[in-house]
Amino acid sequence: MFRGALAARACFILRNKERPLRETDSLSVPINAHTRRSVAKLFGDLKVRPKLMVLHNLFFVVLAIGVYLSLYPYLPGQGKANLFIVLGTIYVLAVLALETTIMPLYVYRPLRLMLNADQATQHGEREHELIDDNLIPGDEIGQIMRSRNTTILDLRKREDELEDALRKLEAQDRLVSLGLLSTSVAHELNTPLTVLQGSIEKLTETTRDPAALERLARMLRVTQRIRKISESLVDFARVRKQQMEPVPLRVLIDEAWSLVAIDEKAAEVNFTNGAGPNDIVTGNSDRLIQVFVNLLRNALYAVRPSGKIVVHSKRLTRNAQSWISVAVEDDGPGIPPDVLPDIFEVFVSSRLDAKGTGLGLTIAEGIVHQHGGTIAASNRPTGGALLEVVLPASEGSRARA
């Protein structure tokens, strides 16, 4: 009977000798490469803190076991127990020191600082995207943190330069559009201006009344001025060589006010030309008159009857170069806060319905920039608007200073 059972077992083994081993045939299937890769990936995906906890706990356990086994044969029974207690205590204290002080201070906190800074960068919070230099350690993690700060600063600098370039391109596009518009307007104005000028000259030849002749001469000057302004509008479409010469500032302001004073409201306004008699700027007188006509006209529209408009000048020195600042002040309501940041943009005006197109200050800014100067707008602390034009002083102005 025993031999029959043994023979049956042998037959079973022979029948299954060539069959591949299935998972259900045995519980001792060896771990293949795929399983090892899965375990490695699982460990690699752990966050830094649990990963380091596993590693240093494993290190201390292996170290404690190695010490215990090394000393175990040479210790008596009570010594073995004491050794176990000492090694366990050292293990617990070492793990606590690592997890409560060393690792949080020198590993976890720098990593948290970098993560918080990266989140701030992703959300556009520039004030929080840089890591404080006082919190950066001097190790390799600190080198990464400093490198990150440098990269972020360089990135933001490039972004600011790009935004500035885009703003300049947008401004140039607007000026090109304005130039095309100005050119068409100039061509439309030339024909009626020619007819008007011819009619005034004809009337001048046929009248002898001194008052009428004075009025006609004034109309002729205004017509010629409008023609020059019309011609200057073409400068927004093409660059033309302009004659630069010393221009007495006080005379320039008087001429500009005489053009603005054609408006009946000018007779009710107190105008003071406080420009220095010896202040001379370098520029094109026709273009600069156009600037101050725009500024004075805006001031005239802003003030009430019996209001005040004051122009005064002062000398400045910037980068070892002499400049003259000309301020046009009024006691009107001032510039609305929502308009002030974009006051020199095209078509920014609160008078589009009646007396303005929103182009005057844009044209004035373009002319001032062509002269190498600057123009700025603000509100006076006591009320009213203040527009300041800074132009290069001429040699004659510096000689008289």
C-alpha positions in Angstrom: 0.0 0.0 0.0 2.8 2.4 0.8 4.5 1.5 -2.4 1.3 2.2 -4.4 1.0 5.7 -2.8 4.7 6.4 -3.6 4.2 5.3 -7.2 1.2 7.6 -7.6 3.2 10.5 -6.2 6.0 9.8 -8.7 3.6 9.8 -11.6 2.1 13.1 -10.5 5.6 14.7 -10.4 6.5 13.3 -13.9 3.2 14.6 -15.4 3.8 18.1 -14.1 7.6 18.3 -14.8 7.2 20.2 -18.0 4.3 22.5 -17.0 5.1 26.1 -16.1 4.8 27.0 -12.5 1.6 28.9 -11.7 1.1 31.5 -8.9 -1.3 29.1 -7.2 1.1 26.3 -7.1 3.4 27.7 -4.5 3.5 30.6 -1.9 7.2 31.1 -2.3 7.3 32.9 -5.7 10.5 34.9 -6.0 10.2 38.7 -6.2 10.8 39.7 -9.8 12.4 43.0 -11.2 9.0 44.6 -11.7 8.1 44.2 -8.0 11.5 45.7 -7.0 10.9 48.7 -9.3 7.4 49.2 -7.8 8.8 49.2 -4.3 11.6 51.6 -5.3 9.1 53.9 -6.9 6.8 53.8 -3.9 9.7 54.8 -1.6 10.9 57.4 -4.1 7.4 59.0 -4.2 7.3 59.5 -0.4 7.7 63.1 0.8 11.1 64.1 2.2 10.1 63.9 5.9 8.8 60.3 6.0 11.5 59.2 3.6 14.2 60.5 5.9 12.4 59.1 8.9 12.5 55.6 7.4 16.2 55.9 6.5 17.5 57.2 9.8 15.3 54.8 11.8 16.6 51.9 9.7 20.2 53.2 10.2 19.8 53.4 14.0 18.1 50.0 14.2 20.8 48.3 12.2 23.5 50.1 14.3 21.9 49.1 17.6 21.5 45.5 16.5 25.1 45.3 15.3 26.4 46.7 18.6 24.1 44.5 20.7 25.2 41.3 18.8 28.8 42.3 19.0 28.8 42.7 22.8 26.2 40.1 23.5 28.6 37.1 23.9 30.8 39.0 26.4 28.2 40.2 28.8 26.5 38.4 31.7 22.7 38.0 31.9 22.0 41.3 33.6 24.5 43.1 31.4 22.7 42.0 28.3 19.5 43.4 29.6 21.2 46.7 30.6 22.9 46.9 27.1 19.5 46.5 25.5 18.0 49.3 27.6 21.0 51.6 26.9 20.9 51.0 23.2 17.1 51.5 23.1 17.4 54.8 25.1 20.2 56.1 22.8 18.1 55.1 19.7 15.0 57.0 21.0 17.0 60.1 22.0 18.8 60.2 18.6 15.6 59.9 16.7 14.0 62.6 18.8 17.0 64.9 18.3 16.8 64.4 14.6 13.1 64.8 14.2 12.6 67.7 16.6 15.7 69.9 16.1 18.3 68.9 13.5 16.1 67.9 10.5 13.4 70.6 10.9 16.0 73.3 11.3 18.5 72.4 8.5 16.4 70.4 6.1 12.6 70.8 6.4 12.5 74.6 7.0 14.7 75.4 3.9 12.6 73.1 1.8 9.4 74.7 3.1 10.8 78.2 2.4 11.5 77.2 -1.2 8.0 75.7 -1.6 6.3 78.8 -0.2 8.4 81.0 -2.5 7.5 78.9 -5.5 3.8 79.2 -4.7 4.2 82.9 -4.4 5.9 83.0 -7.8 3.1 80.9 -9.4 0.4 83.3 -7.9 2.3 86.4 -9.0 3.0 87.6 -5.4 6.3 89.3 -6.1 6.7 90.6 -2.5 6.9 87.0 -1.2 8.7 85.1 -4.1 12.3 85.8 -2.9 13.8 84.0 0.1 15.3 86.2 2.8 19.1 86.0 2.7 19.2 85.8 6.5 17.2 82.5 6.3 19.5 80.9 3.7 22.0 78.4 5.1 25.5 78.0 3.8 25.2 74.4 2.6 24.2 73.0 -0.8 20.5 73.7 -0.1 21.5 77.3 0.5 23.3 77.4 -2.8 20.1 76.2 -4.5 18.1 78.8 -2.7 20.5 81.6 -3.7 20.5 80.4 -7.3 16.8 80.4 -7.3 16.7 84.0 -6.0 19.1 85.1 -8.7 17.1 83.4 -11.4 13.8 85.0 -10.2 15.4 88.4 -10.1 16.8 88.0 -13.6 13.4 86.7 -14.8 11.6 89.7 -13.3 14.1 92.1 -14.8 13.5 90.6 -18.3 9.7 90.7 -17.8 9.9 94.4 -16.8 12.1 95.1 -19.8 9.7 93.3 -22.0 6.7 95.1 -20.6 8.5 98.4 -21.1 9.3 97.5 -24.7 5.6 96.5 -25.3 4.4 99.9 -23.8 6.8 101.7 -26.1 5.5 99.7 -29.1 1.9 100.5 -28.1 2.8 104.2 -27.8 4.5 104.1 -31.2 1.4 102.4 -32.7 -0.8 105.1 -31.3 1.6 107.8 -32.6 1.6 106.2 -36.0 -2.2 106.2 -36.0 -2.2 109.8 -34.8 0.3 110.7 -37.5 -1.9 109.4 -40.2 -4.9 111.2 -38.8 -2.9 114.4 -38.4 -1.6 114.2 -42.0 -5.2 113.9 -43.4 -6.4 116.8 -41.2 -3.5 118.9 -42.3 -4.3 118.3 -46.0 -7.9 119.2 -45.4 -7.0 122.4 -43.6 -4.5 123.7 -46.2 -7.2 124.6 -48.8 -9.5 126.7 -46.6 -6.5 128.3 -44.9 -5.2 129.4 -48.3 -8.5 130.9 -49.2 -8.8 132.6 -45.8 -5.3 134.0 -46.0 -5.9 135.4 -49.5 -9.2 137.0 -48.4 -7.5 138.7 -45.4 -4.7 140.0 -47.6 -7.2 141.3 -50.1 -9.2 143.1 -47.4 -5.9 144.6 -46.1 -5.3 146.2 -49.5 -8.8 147.7 -49.7 -9.3 149.2 -46.2 -7.7 152.3 -44.6 -9.2 152.1 -41.1 -6.4 151.7 -38.5 -8.5 149.6 -36.2 -9.6 147.3 -39.0 -6.1 147.0 -40.3 -4.8 146.0 -36.8 -7.5 143.4 -36.6 -6.8 142.1 -40.0 -3.0 142.0 -39.2 -3.8 140.0 -36.1 -6.1 137.6 -38.2 -3.3 137.2 -40.7 -0.8 136.3 -38.0 -3.2 133.8 -36.5 -3.8 132.3 -40.0 -0.1 132.0 -40.6 0.3 130.4 -37.2 -2.5 127.9 -38.0 -0.8 127.1 -41.3 2.5 126.4 -39.5 0.6 124.2 -37.0 -1.0 122.4 -39.8 2.3 121.8 -41.4 3.8 120.6 -38.1 1.1 117.9 -37.9 2.8 116.1 -40.7 5.7 115.5 -38.4 3.8 112.7 -36.8 3.9 110.8 -40.0 7.4 111.6 -41.3 10.5 113.1 -39.7 11.5 116.5 -41.0 14.6 118.4 -40.1 13.7 121.2 -37.7 15.6 124.4 -37.1 16.7 124.6 -33.4 17.7 128.0 -32.1 17.8 130.0 -28.9 14.2 131.0 -28.0 13.5 133.6 -25.3 11.0 132.0 -23.0 9.1 135.1 -21.8 8.5 136.2 -25.4 7.4 132.7 -26.3 4.8 132.6 -23.5 3.5 136.1 -24.4 3.0 135.0 -28.1 1.2 131.8 -27.0 -1.1 133.7 -24.7 -1.9 136.2 -27.5 -3.2 133.3 -29.6 -5.2 131.9 -26.7 -6.6 135.3 -25.8 -8.7 135.3 -29.0 -11.2 133.4 -26.8 -13.5 135.9 -25.1 -13.1 134.2 -21.8 -9.5 135.3 -21.7 -10.5 138.9 -20.9 -12.1 137.7 -17.6 -9.0 135.7 -16.5 -6.0 137.1 -14.6 -2.9 135.9 -16.5 0.6 136.4 -15.2 3.7 135.6 -17.2 6.3 135.1 -14.6 8.9 133.5 -16.9 12.4 134.9 -16.3 13.4 137.6 -18.8 16.8 135.9 -19.2 15.6 132.4 -19.5 16.3 131.1 -23.0 15.7 127.6 -24.2 16.9 125.7 -27.3 14.2 124.7 -29.7 11.9 125.4 -32.5 9.8 128.5 -31.7 6.8 127.4 -33.8 6.6 124.0 -32.2 7.1 125.3 -28.7 4.4 127.9 -29.1 2.1 125.0 -30.1 3.0 123.3 -26.7 2.2 126.3 -24.6 -0.9 127.2 -26.6 -2.3 123.8 -25.7 -1.3 124.2 -22.0 -2.7 127.7 -21.7 -5.9 126.8 -23.5 -6.5 123.9 -21.2 -5.9 126.2 -18.2 -8.3 128.8 -19.6 -11.0 126.2 -20.1 -10.5 125.0 -16.5 -10.6 128.2 -14.5 -13.7 130.2 -13.6 -14.3 133.8 -14.6 -11.8 135.9 -12.6 -9.7 132.8 -12.2 -5.9 132.9 -12.2 -3.3 131.4 -14.6 0.3 131.8 -13.7 3.5 130.8 -15.7 6.8 130.8 -14.0 10.2 129.3 -14.7 13.4 128.2 -12.9 16.8 126.8 -13.8 17.7 123.2 -13.1 20.9 121.2 -13.3 20.6 117.5 -14.3 23.5 115.3 -15.2 25.8 118.3 -15.4 23.4 119.8 -18.0 21.4 123.0 -17.6 17.7 122.9 -18.0 14.8 125.4 -17.6 11.6 124.3 -16.0 8.4 126.1 -17.1 5.3 125.6 -14.9 1.7 126.5 -16.0 -0.6 126.7 -13.0 -4.3 127.5 -12.6 -6.7 127.7 -9.8 -9.4 125.5 -11.4 -10.8 122.2 -10.1 -7.7 120.3 -11.0 -7.3 117.1 -13.0 -9.6 114.2 -12.0 -7.7 111.4 -10.3 -8.9 108.8 -12.8 -7.7 110.9 -15.7 -4.3 112.0 -14.2 -2.3 108.8 -14.8 -3.3 108.8 -18.5 -3.4 112.5 -19.1 -1.0 112.4 -22.1 -2.6 109.4 -23.8 -4.5 109.9 -27.0 -8.1 111.1 -26.7 -8.0 111.3 -22.9 -10.2 114.4 -22.4 -13.2 115.4 -20.4 -14.1 118.0 -23.1 -14.7 115.7 -26.1 -18.3 116.9 -26.4 -17.6 120.6 -26.9 -14.2 122.2 -26.8 -11.6 119.5 -27.0 -10.5 116.4 -28.9 -8.1 114.9 -26.3 -5.1 115.4 -28.7 -3.6 118.6 -27.4 -1.5 117.2 -24.5 -0.5 114.2 -26.6 0.9 116.5 -29.3 2.5 118.7 -26.6 4.2 115.6 -25.1 5.5 114.5 -28.5 6.9 118.0 -29.3 8.6 118.2 -25.9 10.2 114.8 -26.3 11.4 115.8 -29.7 13.2 118.7 -28.0 14.8 116.2 -25.5 12.7 117.5 -22.6 10.0 116.2 -20.3 6.5 117.1 -19.4 4.5 116.2 -16.3 1.1 116.9 -14.9 0.0 117.0 -11.3 -2.5 118.8 -9.0 -1.5 121.6 -6.8 -1.9 121.1 -3.0 -4.0 124.3 -2.8 -6.2 123.3 -5.8 -5.9 123.5 -9.5 -3.6 121.9 -12.1 0.1 122.1 -12.6 1.8 121.2 -15.8 5.6 121.4 -15.9 7.7 121.4 -19.0 11.5 121.0 -18.7 13.5 122.1 -21.8 17.3 122.3 -22.4 18.7 125.7 -21.7 20.6 127.5 -24.4 24.1 128.8 -24.1 22.8 132.4 -24.0 20.6 131.6 -21.0 23.6 130.1 -19.1 25.7 133.1 -20.0 23.2 135.5 -18.5 22.6 133.4 -15.4 
